[in-house]
Amino acid sequence: MNQPAVSQQLWQIVQMALCGWLIMLTAHQKSVLAVIGRWKYRQRIAGDFLFCMCWAVMLWLVFLQVSGGLVRYYIVLGLAGGAAVYQFFCRRHLEGICKFAAR
């Protein structure tokens, strides 16, 4: 199997890290919207289901764009790294922006 060049691998990691960061941002925005909107249990379940379905399709399209549909370990690590960066460094700082956007 043909391995891409190191520079291409690094660029794919950065793209997937941005995708992971964006997934976590939208998940946080959805949860803030649910709290502010006082969604009932069924509304939260429907919102979670729609969120997961939309991001599953988007993630598939991103995989197709970034690596031609191949799921390599460094691409998954980039996605998880972007999500971790959001959770550990950006979540508290973007809380006010998420609340403002939800209102």
Residue pairs with C-beta under 8 A, 6 or more apart in sequence:
4 12
4 67
9 74
12 66
12 67
12 72
12 74
12 75
12 78
13 74
13 75
13 77
13 78
13 81
14 78
15 62
15 66
15 78
16 62
16 66
16 75
16 76
16 78
16 79
16 82
17 78
17 79
17 81
17 82
17 85
18 82
19 59
19 62
19 79
19 82
20 78
20 79
20 80
20 81
20 82
20 83
20 84
20 85
20 86
21 82
21 83
21 85
21 86
21 90
22 82
23 55
23 59
23 79
23 82
23 83
24 82
24 83
24 86
24 87
24 91
25 86
25 90
25 94
25 98
26 51
26 55
27 51
28 86
28 91
28 94
28 95
28 98
29 98
29 101
29 102
30 47
30 48
30 51
32 95
32 98
32 99
32 102
33 39
33 102
34 43
34 44
34 47
36 99
36 102
36 103
37 43
37 102
39 47
63 69
63 70
63 71
63 75
66 75
67 75
